[in-house]
Amino acid sequence: MVRTCKMIEPVLEEIARENEGRLRIGKVNADDNLETVRRFDVMSIPTLILFKDGEPQLRLVAPRVKRSSPRTQPLPLDLCGWSLGLRTSS
């Protein structure tokens, strides 16, 4: 798994937990799913694609997670200009 993917994975898992029933987050291994990569024109990893009603609405290429200290502080997920602050448990 790409290092950046490993960094954003816990943040995405937290988003999924906090929004259970309202949204779904899926992961695709690009190496194992070349047809999907081509279909959605993924040129860089990680790429996040937000869908609504089955159609891509927003593409986020290589979002960054900025770690705060201590771990109880918000973890902002910089989504190429979109910002989402999350709290982590100790």
N, C-alpha and C positions, 0 to 999 in steps of 0.2 A: 504494500500500500504506500502511496506517495505520502511524504512527510506532512505536507499541507493538509491532505485528506485526513490524516490521523489527528491533526490539530483541531479541525472543525467538527469532527465526528461527535465528540461529547456535547458540543453546543447544539448541533442538530438533533441529537437524541433528547436533550432537555426541551427543545422547542416542541418536538413530537409529543413528549410526555405532558407538557403544559397545555397542549392544544388537542389532546386525544378526542377523537370524534369530530373535530373541525377540519383537520388537515392530515395528510399522510406524507411521510418522507420516505423515499426509496433510494437505494444505492445501486449503482450499476458499475461492475468492474469493466472498464474500457477494454482491457486486453481480451476478455472473454465475450464481449458483446459488440464486435466491430460493426455489425449491421445497425445497431442502435446509435452508436457513435456517429456513423455516416448520416443516418436519418436526421439527427438533430445537429449536424455540422459542428461537433465538438472538436475544437482544435487545440485546447489547452486543458490540463487537469490540475486542480479540480475545476469543474464547471457545474454550477447549480442552475437548474432551469425550473422556474416556477410555472405551474400549469393551472389553468382554470377551465373547467368543463372539457378537459382533455386536450386543450390547446396551449402551447407555450405562450406565456405572457411577459416573462422577464428572464433575462440571462445574466448570470453573475459569474464572471471568470476570475478564478483564483482569489476568493475572498480571504481576508486575513482575520485571525483571532488575536486580539491583544490581551495578554494576561495582566491582571491586576493583582496587587498584593495588599493585604492577605487574601486568601482564597474566598473569603466571604464577601469580598467586594464584587461589584458588577464585572462581568466579562463581556466587553462590547464585541460584537461581530460586525466588522466593517464590510458591508456588502456593496462595495463600489459606490459609495455615496449614501447608501441606506445604512442606518445604524440601529442595532438591536442590542440593548443592554440586558444581560441575563445574570442572575445570582446563582452561585454554586453553593452546594452544601459543604460543610467543613469536612 
